[in-house]
Amino acid sequence: MNRLFLLGVLALVLTACGQGGSEPGISIAKALSLAPEDPALADQYRSSCRACHAASNSGAPMTGSLAAWKPRLDKGLDVLVEHTITGFKGMPPMGLCSDCSESELRALIEFMATPPQEDGA
């Protein structure tokens, strides 16, 4: 019974990510290694955002890839937050973070859309 539940959850996460090709600008390993500095925000990112935004075949813009986020940022951060709240294309409503506030969603988007600092920078 537990395996069936876990398979259902996995299917939901993979379906929620949408479909698409790889995103330019950052490796999967690098995207998987990134997390917000704030511990609470990092927990929200890991439990809600990372499954799609660190997967090259999800269709979601990769965390840290400015090339992937630029066309979305060009629409404005308010539009991105609204799309996150209501759902948009393959993006599920609330980005699978049902307990995130609007300000937390905004901070998560800003984090994901910011290229990582190079070591020593």
Summary of the structure (lengths in Angstrom):
residues: 121
radius of gyration: 14.0
end to end distance: 49.5
largest distance: 49.5
contacts: 330
relative contact order: 0.18
helix: 57%
strand: 2%
